[in-house]
C-alpha cells in the first residue's frame, strides 16, 4: 500500500469533528466527494487480505481535489457526508433495514447525487488467483454507532423511489437479502447507497473472505469510519453562535472584574 502525506484539514471539518466527536478531533484524512472504494488487495507473504481506502483521481480529500489515485490505511481516513434524503417507500422501503418509518430523513452517500461516491472494490485482486467470489460481511456487534443510530447498505432504482437490494443492516440481519453479506468477483467494484439514521460517527466493521487458488481460505477484518455531519452552512452558523457566546462570556467576566476593582 502506498504511503500518504497529511494535508491541512480545513477548519470547517475540524469544527464538525469537535461537534460530533465529543471535543476530540482525530488526525485522519477527510474524504468528502468524488469516487473512492473500500478496497481490498492481497498480501501473499502474509496470506491475508489488505483492506484499505482507495481514492480515485478527482476525489476530494482534506478539501483538495486530488489528481492521482491514493490509498490509505483504514484508521488514517474517514468518509464524511452531509447529504440527506427521505427514505423511499417503494419496493418495501427501508423500515425494516433501518428501523425507521418510510419517508424518514436520513444521511446518505454512495452516488453522484449523494456524495461522497463510496463503493466497495476488489479490483486489485487477480481473478486467476481466486476460486470463489469475495464475500464481504458486515458485523454490527463489532461496530460502533451513535446512540440510537442505525446503518444500512442498499440499492434503489434510478429514480430513487424503490428499494431494489438490501445488503447490510445494523438493526436486523434478517431484513437483508443475504444475511448482512454481499459478494463481488475478484477484479470488480460496485456502488451502493449508505444510509445513516442519526448524525454522528459510525465505525463499521467488515470481514472479507475468499478461497485463494494456492493459499486456501482467507479471511481478514477491518473497521472503517464514516461520519454523518450537518451541512457546512449549519456548522458555520453553530461556530459563529458559539464564538459569539464565548465573546459574551469574556465580556461579562471582564465587566464583573472591573466592578469589583477598588477605585
KEKE-3310 file (N, C-alpha, C; in steps of 0.2 Angstrom, whole numbers, plus 5000, padded with zeros to 4 digits):
npx = (5004:5002:5012:5006:5004:5000:4988:4984:4969:4954:4946:4932:4930:4937:4929:4917:4921:4924:4911:4904:4911:4913:4922:4935:4947:4952:4968:4965:4964:4951:4938:4927:4921:4918:4925:4928:4933:4930:4942:4951:4966:4978:4990:5002:5013:5010:4998:4985:4971:4971:4963:4958:4957:4953:4956:4950:4957:4952:4944:4939:4950:4953:4949:4954:4955:4960:4973:4978:4976:4974:4979:4975:4977:4965:4963:4967:4959:4943:4927:4915:4899:4886:4875:4857:4842:4825:4819:4815:4799:4794:4795:4795:4802:4813:4810:4812:4825:4832:4825:4817:4802:4796:4799:4807:4819:4836:4854:4864:4875:4886:4883:4883:4874:4872:4885:4900:4905:4906:4911:4912:4927:4936:4946:4960:4962:4968:4958:4962:4968:4959:4947:4934:4920:4922:4917:4909:4906:4896:4898:4888:4889:4903:4904:4903:4891:4882:4872:4856:4857:4857:4863:4863:4865:4861:4852:4844:4831:4834:4827:4826:4815:4811:4816:4829:4839:4845:4858:4866:4863:4862:4852:4844:4849:4841:4833:4840:4845:4854:4859:4867:4878:4888:4893:4907:4915:4932:4942:4933:4921:4908:4894:4884:4870:4873:4866:4861:4854:4856:4865:4882:4896:4901:4909:4912:4913:4920:4922:4932:4931:4937:4943:4959:4968:4980:4983:4972:4957:4954:4953:4950:4948:4942:4940:4931:4929:4915:4907:4892:4887:4881:4876:4889:4885:4877:4886:4895:4886:4884:4897:4899:4889:4893:4906:4901:4894:4905:4913:4904:4903:4916:4916:4907:4913:4924:4918:4912:4924:4929:4920:4922:4934:4943:4942)
npy = (4994:5011:5025:5039:5057:5070:5082:5099:5100:5108:5121:5120:5107:5102:5109:5102:5089:5091:5094:5083:5073:5073:5083:5079:5078:5068:5064:5062:5059:5067:5062:5068:5070:5064:5049:5034:5019:5006:4997:4981:4972:4959:4952:4942:4937:4937:4930:4935:4946:4964:4976:4993:5011:5017:5030:5038:5048:5064:5064:5072:5076:5081:5093:5096:5093:5079:5073:5061:5043:5037:5028:5023:5018:5009:5016:5029:5037:5045:5044:5057:5064:5075:5074:5072:5063:5058:5042:5030:5023:5014:4997:4990:4998:5005:5002:4991:4988:4999:5003:5013:5023:5023:5037:5044:5057:5054:5053:5051:5043:5038:5039:5049:5059:5059:5063:5058:5048:5033:5016:4998:4989:4976:4977:4976:4962:4948:4939:4926:4921:4917:4906:4907:4919:4935:4937:4949:4954:4962:4967:4970:4969:4971:4984:5002:5013:5029:5034:5027:5027:5020:5009:5006:4997:4998:4997:5007:5010:5019:5031:5032:5029:5016:5003:4991:4981:4974:4975:4977:4978:4986:4984:4973:4958:4949:4957:4959:4954:4944:4940:4950:4951:4953:4950:4950:4948:4944:4958:4967:4980:4990:5001:5007:5013:5021:5022:5032:5034:5043:5058:5058:5048:5033:5018:5006:4988:4976:4960:4951:4937:4923:4911:4907:4902:4895:4897:4894:4895:4912:4925:4941:4955:4972:4989:5003:5021:5032:5047:5056:5072:5089:5101:5111:5125:5125:5121:5131:5142:5137:5138:5151:5156:5150:5156:5169:5168:5164:5176:5184:5179:5181:5195:5198:5193:5201:5213:5211:5209:5222:5229:5225:5229:5240:5258)
npz = (5000:4996:5004:5013:5014:5026:5024:5027:5037:5033:5042:5044:5044:5055:5065:5063:5067:5080:5085:5084:5089:5103:5107:5103:5090:5078:5070:5055:5037:5028:5018:5006:4994:4977:4968:4977:4985:4997:4997:4993:4994:4991:5002:4999:5005:5018:5018:5019:5017:5012:5017:5013:5011:4995:4985:4970:4956:4956:4967:4983:4996:5012:5008:4996:4979:4972:4960:4957:4960:4976:4991:5008:5024:5034:5047:5045:5038:5035:5029:5025:5026:5022:5015:5012:5012:5010:5015:5003:4999:4990:4984:4996:5004:5018:5031:5039:5037:5042:5053:5055:5050:5034:5023:5032:5035:5032:5033:5019:5007:4993:4979:4964:4966:4979:4989:4998:4984:4987:4986:4985:4982:4973:4964:4964:4966:4957:4946:4942:4953:4962:4968:4971:4973:4982:4998:5007:5024:5035:5052:5064:5079:5081:5077:5080:5084:5083:5098:5097:5083:5066:5053:5036:5020:5004:4988:4975:4963:4947:4948:4962:4970:4973:4983:4979:4982:4997:5008:5020:5037:5053:5061:5059:5053:5046:5039:5028:5011:5010:5023:5029:5021:5006:4989:4978:4963:4960:4955:4953:4955:4965:4967:4981:4991:5006:5021:5035:5051:5061:5064:5067:5072:5064:5066:5056:5055:5045:5036:5025:5015:5005:4994:4990:4976:4979:4992:4999:5010:5015:5027:5033:5043:5046:5051:5046:5046:5046:5045:5048:5045:5050:5037:5029:5030:5041:5051:5051:5055:5068:5073:5073:5081:5093:5095:5097:5108:5117:5117:5123:5136:5140:5140:5149:5161:5161:5164:5176:5184:5183:5190:5203:5206:5216:5217)
capx = (5000:5006:5012:5002:5006:4995:4987:4980:4962:4950:4943:4925:4930:4939:4923:4912:4924:4923:4904:4901:4916:4914:4928:4941:4947:4957:4972:4963:4962:4944:4936:4921:4917:4921:4924:4933:4931:4933:4946:4955:4971:4981:4997:5004:5018:5006:4992:4979:4968:4973:4958:4961:4953:4956:4953:4952:4958:4946:4941:4941:4952:4956:4947:4958:4953:4966:4974:4980:4973:4978:4977:4975:4975:4958:4962:4970:4955:4936:4922:4911:4894:4881:4869:4852:4836:4819:4819:4809:4793:4793:4799:4795:4805:4819:4808:4815:4833:4835:4822:4813:4797:4797:4799:4811:4825:4842:4860:4866:4881:4887:4882:4885:4869:4873:4892:4904:4903:4910:4909:4917:4931:4940:4949:4967:4963:4968:4953:4965:4971:4954:4942:4927:4919:4924:4911:4910:4901:4896:4897:4885:4892:4910:4904:4901:4887:4879:4866:4850:4858:4857:4866:4861:4868:4856:4852:4837:4830:4837:4823:4827:4809:4810:4822:4830:4843:4846:4864:4868:4858:4864:4846:4841:4851:4835:4830:4844:4844:4859:4862:4872:4884:4887:4898:4910:4920:4939:4943:4926:4919:4901:4892:4878:4868:4875:4861:4863:4848:4857:4871:4887:4902:4900:4914:4909:4917:4918:4926:4932:4933:4938:4947:4964:4970:4986:4984:4966:4953:4957:4948:4953:4943:4945:4935:4931:4925:4911:4903:4886:4888:4877:4878:4894:4882:4874:4892:4897:4882:4885:4903:4898:4885:4897:4911:4898:4893:4911:4914:4899:4905:4923:4915:4903:4918:4928:4914:4911:4930:4930:4915:4925:4941:4943:4943)
capy = (5000:5017:5029:5045:5063:5073:5089:5103:5099:5114:5122:5118:5099:5102:5110:5096:5083:5093:5094:5076:5068:5074:5088:5076:5078:5063:5066:5057:5062:5068:5061:5071:5070:5061:5042:5031:5012:5002:4992:4976:4969:4953:4951:4935:4934:4936:4926:4939:4952:4970:4981:5000:5016:5018:5036:5039:5054:5068:5063:5077:5073:5086:5099:5097:5089:5075:5072:5054:5039:5036:5023:5025:5013:5011:5021:5035:5041:5044:5047:5062:5066:5079:5074:5069:5062:5054:5035:5028:5018:5009:4991:4988:5003:5003:5002:4985:4988:5005:5003:5020:5023:5026:5044:5047:5060:5051:5055:5046:5044:5032:5040:5055:5063:5059:5062:5056:5042:5027:5009:4993:4987:4971:4977:4974:4955:4945:4934:4920:4919:4915:4901:4909:4926:4938:4939:4955:4953:4967:4964:4975:4968:4974:4991:5007:5018:5034:5031:5027:5027:5014:5010:5001:4997:4996:5000:5009:5011:5025:5037:5033:5028:5009:4999:4985:4977:4976:4971:4977:4982:4986:4983:4966:4954:4946:4962:4960:4949:4938:4939:4955:4950:4954:4946:4953:4944:4947:4962:4971:4985:4991:5006:5006:5019:5020:5026:5033:5037:5049:5061:5056:5044:5026:5014:5000:4983:4971:4954:4949:4930:4920:4905:4908:4896:4891:4898:4891:4900:4918:4929:4947:4960:4979:4994:5010:5026:5036:5052:5060:5078:5094:5104:5116:5131:5124:5120:5138:5145:5135:5140:5159:5157:5148:5161:5175:5166:5164:5183:5187:5177:5185:5202:5198:5192:5207:5218:5209:5210:5229:5231:5223:5233:5246:5264)
capz = (5000:4996:5009:5012:5017:5029:5021:5032:5037:5033:5049:5045:5046:5062:5069:5063:5071:5088:5087:5084:5092:5110:5108:5101:5083:5076:5064:5049:5031:5027:5011:5006:4987:4972:4968:4981:4986:5002:4993:4996:4990:4994:5004:4998:5010:5025:5017:5021:5013:5014:5016:5013:5007:4988:4982:4963:4954:4956:4974:4987:5002:5016:5005:4990:4973:4970:4953:4956:4964:4983:4996:5015:5029:5037:5053:5043:5034:5036:5024:5028:5021:5024:5010:5016:5008:5013:5014:4999:5002:4985:4984:5003:5008:5022:5038:5042:5037:5046:5060:5055:5046:5027:5022:5037:5033:5034:5029:5014:5002:4988:4972:4961:4969:4987:4990:4993:4980:4990:4984:4988:4976:4973:4958:4965:4966:4951:4946:4941:4960:4967:4965:4974:4974:4988:5002:5012:5029:5040:5059:5069:5085:5081:5075:5085:5081:5088:5102:5093:5076:5063:5047:5031:5014:4999:4981:4973:4956:4945:4951:4969:4973:4975:4985:4975:4985:5004:5009:5027:5042:5060:5065:5059:5048:5043:5034:5022:5006:5011:5030:5031:5016:4998:4985:4972:4959:4960:4949:4951:4961:4964:4972:4984:4995:5013:5025:5042:5053:5065:5063:5071:5070:5063:5065:5053:5054:5039:5035:5018:5014:4999:4993:4986:4972:4982:5000:5003:5013:5018:5030:5036:5045:5046:5053:5043:5049:5042:5049:5045:5049:5047:5031:5031:5032:5048:5055:5051:5060:5075:5075:5074:5088:5099:5096:5099:5115:5121:5117:5128:5142:5142:5141:5156:5166:5162:5167:5184:5187:5183:5195:5209:5207:5220:5213)
cpx = (5004:5006:5008:5005:5000:4994:4983:4972:4958:4947:4936:4925:4932:4933:4918:4915:4923:4916:4902:4905:4918:4920:4934:4941:4953:4961:4971:4962:4954:4942:4929:4917:4921:4921:4930:4929:4934:4936:4949:4960:4973:4988:4999:5009:5015:5000:4986:4977:4971:4968:4961:4956:4957:4952:4955:4953:4952:4942:4943:4943:4955:4954:4950:4956:4959:4967:4976:4976:4978:4975:4979:4974:4969:4958:4965:4965:4948:4932:4917:4906:4889:4875:4864:4846:4831:4820:4813:4805:4792:4797:4800:4799:4811:4817:4812:4822:4835:4831:4818:4808:4799:4795:4803:4817:4831:4848:4862:4872:4881:4885:4884:4880:4871:4881:4894:4902:4907:4907:4913:4920:4935:4945:4957:4968:4963:4963:4956:4968:4965:4949:4935:4926:4921:4918:4913:4905:4902:4894:4894:4888:4899:4910:4902:4897:4884:4873:4860:4851:4858:4860:4863:4864:4863:4856:4845:4837:4833:4833:4824:4820:4808:4817:4823:4833:4844:4852:4866:4863:4861:4858:4844:4844:4846:4832:4834:4843:4848:4863:4868:4879:4882:4893:4900:4915:4927:4940:4937:4926:4911:4899:4885:4876:4870:4870:4862:4857:4849:4864:4876:4892:4900:4906:4912:4914:4915:4924:4926:4935:4933:4943:4952:4966:4976:4986:4977:4962:4956:4952:4952:4947:4946:4939:4936:4926:4921:4907:4898:4886:4882:4880:4883:4891:4880:4880:4894:4893:4883:4891:4903:4894:4889:4903:4908:4897:4899:4913:4910:4901:4912:4921:4911:4908:4922:4924:4913:4918:4931:4926:4918:4931:4940:4945:4950)
cpy = (5006:5021:5036:5051:5067:5080:5093:5102:5106:5115:5120:5111:5098:5104:5105:5090:5085:5092:5087:5071:5070:5079:5085:5076:5073:5065:5061:5062:5062:5067:5063:5071:5066:5053:5039:5024:5010:4996:4986:4973:4962:4953:4944:4932:4933:4932:4929:4944:4958:4975:4988:5004:5016:5024:5036:5046:5058:5068:5069:5074:5080:5093:5100:5091:5085:5074:5065:5050:5039:5030:5025:5019:5014:5016:5028:5040:5040:5047:5051:5064:5070:5079:5070:5068:5058:5047:5034:5023:5013:5003:4988:4993:5001:5003:4997:4986:4993:5006:5010:5020:5026:5033:5048:5051:5057:5054:5049:5048:5037:5033:5047:5061:5064:5058:5061:5049:5036:5021:5004:4990:4981:4971:4975:4966:4952:4939:4927:4917:4916:4911:4902:4917:4929:4940:4944:4954:4959:4964:4970:4975:4971:4981:4995:5012:5023:5031:5032:5027:5020:5015:5004:5002:4994:4999:5002:5009:5017:5031:5037:5032:5021:5006:4993:4980:4979:4972:4971:4981:4981:4984:4976:4963:4951:4950:4963:4954:4943:4938:4944:4954:4952:4951:4950:4949:4948:4952:4967:4976:4987:4997:5005:5013:5017:5025:5026:5037:5043:5052:5059:5051:5036:5023:5007:4994:4978:4966:4952:4941:4928:4915:4906:4901:4892:4891:4895:4897:4906:4922:4935:4952:4967:4984:5001:5015:5031:5041:5056:5066:5083:5097:5109:5122:5131:5124:5127:5142:5144:5138:5148:5160:5155:5153:5167:5174:5167:5172:5186:5185:5181:5192:5203:5197:5198:5213:5217:5211:5218:5232:5230:5226:5239:5253:5267)
cpz = (5000:5002:5008:5016:5020:5026:5027:5031:5038:5040:5050:5046:5053:5067:5069:5067:5078:5090:5088:5087:5099:5111:5106:5094:5082:5070:5058:5043:5031:5020:5011:4999:4982:4973:4973:4982:4993:4998:4997:4991:4993:4996:5004:5003:5017:5024:5020:5016:5016:5012:5017:5010:5000:4985:4974:4961:4954:4963:4978:4994:5006:5012:4998:4985:4971:4963:4952:4961:4971:4987:5003:5019:5032:5042:5051:5039:5036:5031:5028:5024:5025:5020:5014:5011:5012:5011:5009:5002:4997:4986:4991:5007:5013:5029:5042:5043:5041:5053:5060:5050:5039:5027:5028:5033:5036:5030:5025:5010:4998:4981:4970:4964:4976:4988:4997:4990:4982:4988:4988:4981:4978:4967:4958:4966:4959:4951:4945:4948:4964:4964:4967:4973:4981:4992:5007:5017:5034:5047:5063:5076:5086:5079:5081:5081:5086:5092:5098:5086:5073:5056:5042:5024:5009:4992:4980:4965:4954:4948:4958:4973:4976:4977:4981:4979:4992:5006:5017:5031:5049:5064:5065:5052:5043:5038:5028:5017:5007:5018:5031:5027:5009:4995:4979:4969:4960:4954:4948:4956:4959:4969:4975:4988:5002:5017:5032:5045:5058:5063:5068:5068:5070:5061:5063:5052:5049:5039:5028:5018:5007:4999:4988:4982:4975:4989:5003:5005:5016:5021:5034:5037:5046:5048:5049:5046:5044:5047:5045:5049:5046:5041:5033:5033:5039:5053:5056:5056:5067:5078:5077:5080:5094:5100:5099:5107:5120:5122:5123:5135:5144:5143:5148:5162:5167:5166:5175:5187:5188:5189:5202:5211:5211:5216:5216)
residu = (UNK:UNK:UNK:UNK:UNK:UNK:UNK:UNK:UNK:UNK:UNK:UNK:UNK:UNK:UNK:UNK:UNK:UNK:UNK:UNK:UNK:UNK:UNK:UNK:UNK:UNK:UNK:UNK:UNK:UNK:UNK:UNK:UNK:UNK:UNK:UNK:UNK:UNK:UNK:UNK:UNK:UNK:UNK:UNK:UNK:UNK:UNK:UNK:UNK:UNK:UNK:UNK:UNK:UNK:UNK:UNK:UNK:UNK:UNK:UNK:UNK:UNK:UNK:UNK:UNK:UNK:UNK:UNK:UNK:UNK:UNK:UNK:UNK:UNK:UNK:UNK:UNK:UNK:UNK:UNK:UNK:UNK:UNK:UNK:UNK:UNK:UNK:UNK:UNK:UNK:UNK:UNK:UNK:UNK:UNK:UNK:UNK:UNK:UNK:UNK:UNK:UNK:UNK:UNK:UNK:UNK:UNK:UNK:UNK:UNK:UNK:UNK:UNK:UNK:UNK:UNK:UNK:UNK:UNK:UNK:UNK:UNK:UNK:UNK:UNK:UNK:UNK:UNK:UNK:UNK:UNK:UNK:UNK:UNK:UNK:UNK:UNK:UNK:UNK:UNK:UNK:UNK:UNK:UNK:UNK:UNK:UNK:UNK:UNK:UNK:UNK:UNK:UNK:UNK:UNK:UNK:UNK:UNK:UNK:UNK:UNK:UNK:UNK:UNK:UNK:UNK:UNK:UNK:UNK:UNK:UNK:UNK:UNK:UNK:UNK:UNK:UNK:UNK:UNK:UNK:UNK:UNK:UNK:UNK:UNK:UNK:UNK:UNK:UNK:UNK:UNK:UNK:UNK:UNK:UNK:UNK:UNK:UNK:UNK:UNK:UNK:UNK:UNK:UNK:UNK:UNK:UNK:UNK:UNK:UNK:UNK:UNK:UNK:UNK:UNK:UNK:UNK:UNK:UNK:UNK:UNK:UNK:UNK:UNK:UNK:UNK:UNK:UNK:UNK:UNK:UNK:UNK:UNK:UNK:UNK:UNK:UNK:UNK:UNK:UNK:UNK:UNK:UNK:UNK:UNK:UNK:UNK:UNK:UNK:UNK:UNK:UNK:UNK:UNK:UNK:UNK:UNK:UNK:UNK:UNK:UNK:UNK:UNK)
# end
